[in-house]
């Protein structure tokens, strides 16, 4: 004989779904605000005194995580595809690395190869493999390709300790924005 499972109330499930949706929306909005403020503070601290990481501590003093800067990246970005395609065609006229449509474009595989070389060099320049001449590449610029950001690394047991602090109300001050009055 198997024990009967209690039947869940549809009303209880609907309430739980509504509460979780509101909580998720508020967490996402607050996380965006706090993430931007944290990045600005980390950037200022690094500029001021070289700080690149900071500990995240619970009100009782236990460190639960570390927040560290992740440097952005720069690399070659095509700004004028037509100018680049004309230049590639002019430099290597015997190769079929470009296609003519309404405008000339560089084939994706060759573009990736050329941008890789420019990225490694850190400049919108290529070296002609035959003559050794350094060539300026039109239509390409070296600029940020990934924004500078930060990441959170949890310490062992940090998530459980944070959940416990949340459950006991120790994080009420940090989570006040989630329970602030809702606009209609």
C-alpha positions as CSV (number, residue, x, y, z in Angstrom):
1,X,0.0,0.0,0.0
2,X,1.5,3.4,-1.0
3,X,1.0,6.5,1.0
4,X,-1.2,9.1,-0.6
5,X,0.5,12.3,-1.8
6,X,-1.2,15.5,-0.7
7,X,-2.8,17.3,-3.6
8,X,-1.3,20.8,-4.1
9,X,-3.7,23.7,-4.1
10,X,-3.8,25.4,-7.4
11,X,-4.4,28.7,-5.5
12,X,-1.2,28.1,-3.4
13,X,0.8,27.4,-6.5
14,X,-0.6,30.5,-8.3
15,X,0.4,32.6,-5.3
16,X,3.8,31.1,-5.1
17,X,4.3,31.7,-8.9
18,X,3.2,35.4,-8.5
19,X,5.5,36.0,-5.5
20,X,8.5,34.4,-7.2
21,X,7.9,36.5,-10.3
22,X,7.8,39.7,-8.3
23,X,10.9,38.7,-6.4
24,X,12.8,37.7,-9.6
25,X,11.9,41.1,-11.2
26,X,13.0,43.0,-8.2
27,X,16.2,41.0,-7.7
28,X,17.1,41.5,-11.4
29,X,16.5,45.3,-11.2
30,X,18.4,45.7,-8.0
31,X,21.2,43.5,-9.2
32,X,21.7,45.8,-12.2
33,X,21.9,48.9,-10.0
34,X,24.3,47.3,-7.5
35,X,26.4,45.8,-10.2
36,X,26.9,49.2,-11.8
37,X,27.6,50.9,-8.4
38,X,30.1,48.1,-7.5
39,X,31.9,48.5,-10.9
40,X,32.2,52.2,-10.4
41,X,33.6,51.7,-6.9
42,X,36.0,49.0,-8.0
43,X,37.3,51.2,-10.9
44,X,37.8,54.1,-8.5
45,X,39.6,52.0,-5.9
46,X,41.9,50.5,-8.5
47,X,42.7,54.0,-9.9
48,X,43.2,55.3,-6.3
49,X,45.3,52.6,-4.8
50,X,45.5,49.6,-7.1
51,X,42.7,47.5,-5.4
52,X,41.5,44.8,-7.7
53,X,39.5,42.6,-5.3
54,X,37.4,42.9,-2.2
55,X,35.8,40.5,0.2
56,X,32.1,40.1,0.7
57,X,31.3,39.7,4.4
58,X,28.1,38.9,6.2
59,X,27.0,41.2,9.1
60,X,28.6,38.8,11.6
61,X,32.0,39.2,9.9
62,X,32.2,35.9,8.0
63,X,33.7,36.3,4.5
64,X,31.5,34.5,2.0
65,X,32.9,35.6,-1.4
66,X,35.4,37.7,-3.2
67,X,34.6,40.2,-5.8
68,X,37.4,40.8,-8.3
69,X,37.8,43.0,-11.4
70,X,37.8,41.3,-14.8
71,X,39.7,43.5,-17.2
72,X,38.0,44.4,-20.5
73,X,39.5,43.4,-23.8
74,X,40.4,45.3,-26.8
75,X,40.8,44.0,-30.3
76,X,40.2,44.7,-34.0
77,X,36.7,45.7,-34.9
78,X,35.6,46.1,-38.5
79,X,34.1,49.6,-38.9
80,X,33.9,49.8,-42.7
81,X,33.4,46.5,-44.3
82,X,33.5,47.9,-47.8
83,X,36.8,49.7,-47.3
84,X,38.3,46.6,-45.8
85,X,37.1,44.4,-48.6
86,X,38.5,46.7,-51.3
87,X,41.8,46.8,-49.5
88,X,42.0,42.9,-49.2
89,X,41.1,42.6,-52.9
90,X,43.8,45.1,-53.8
91,X,46.5,43.4,-51.6
92,X,45.7,39.9,-52.7
93,X,44.1,40.2,-56.2
94,X,44.8,36.5,-57.1
95,X,43.0,35.2,-54.0
96,X,39.3,34.6,-53.8
97,X,39.0,36.0,-50.2
98,X,36.3,38.5,-51.1
99,X,32.9,38.2,-52.6
100,X,31.1,40.7,-54.8
101,X,27.5,41.3,-54.0
102,X,26.3,44.9,-54.1
103,X,29.4,45.7,-52.1
104,X,32.6,43.7,-51.8
105,X,33.0,41.8,-48.5
106,X,35.7,39.6,-47.1
107,X,34.9,35.9,-46.6
108,X,34.2,35.2,-43.0
109,X,37.0,32.7,-42.6
110,X,39.6,35.1,-44.0
111,X,38.2,38.0,-42.0
112,X,38.6,35.9,-38.8
113,X,42.2,35.1,-39.7
114,X,43.1,38.7,-40.5
115,X,41.4,40.1,-37.4
116,X,43.2,37.4,-35.4
117,X,46.6,38.6,-36.7
118,X,45.7,42.3,-36.0
119,X,44.5,41.3,-32.5
120,X,47.8,39.6,-31.8
121,X,49.6,42.6,-33.0
122,X,47.3,45.0,-31.1
123,X,47.1,47.3,-34.2
124,X,45.0,47.6,-37.3
125,X,48.1,46.6,-39.3
126,X,49.3,43.5,-41.1
127,X,52.7,42.5,-42.3
128,X,53.0,41.6,-46.0
129,X,54.4,38.1,-45.9
130,X,56.3,38.5,-49.2
131,X,57.8,42.0,-48.8
132,X,57.8,42.4,-45.0
133,X,56.1,45.8,-45.4
134,X,53.8,46.8,-42.5
135,X,50.4,47.7,-44.0
136,X,47.8,49.9,-42.4
137,X,44.4,48.2,-42.8
138,X,41.5,50.5,-43.6
139,X,38.1,49.9,-42.1
140,X,39.4,48.3,-39.0
141,X,40.1,49.9,-35.6
142,X,41.4,48.5,-32.3
143,X,38.8,49.2,-29.6
144,X,37.1,47.6,-26.7
145,X,35.4,44.3,-27.6
146,X,34.4,43.3,-24.1
147,X,33.6,45.7,-21.3
148,X,35.5,45.8,-18.1
149,X,33.5,44.0,-15.4
150,X,33.8,42.1,-12.2
151,X,33.0,38.6,-11.0
152,X,32.0,36.9,-7.7
153,X,33.9,33.9,-6.5
154,X,32.1,32.1,-3.6
155,X,34.1,30.7,-0.7
156,X,33.4,27.1,0.4
157,X,30.2,27.3,2.4
158,X,29.6,30.9,1.4
159,X,26.3,30.3,-0.4
160,X,24.9,28.3,2.5
161,X,26.0,30.9,5.1
162,X,24.5,33.7,3.0
163,X,21.2,31.7,2.6
164,X,21.2,31.1,6.4
165,X,21.8,34.9,7.0
166,X,18.9,35.7,4.7
167,X,16.6,33.2,6.3
168,X,17.3,34.5,9.8
169,X,16.9,38.2,8.8
170,X,20.5,39.2,9.2
171,X,20.5,40.6,5.7
172,X,17.3,42.7,6.0
173,X,19.3,45.9,5.5
174,X,21.0,44.7,2.4
175,X,17.7,43.4,0.9
176,X,15.5,46.4,1.9
177,X,15.2,47.5,-1.8
178,X,13.5,44.2,-2.6
179,X,10.7,44.9,-0.2
180,X,10.3,48.6,-0.9
181,X,6.9,49.9,-2.0
182,X,5.9,48.8,-5.4
183,X,4.8,51.4,-8.0
184,X,1.3,50.6,-9.5
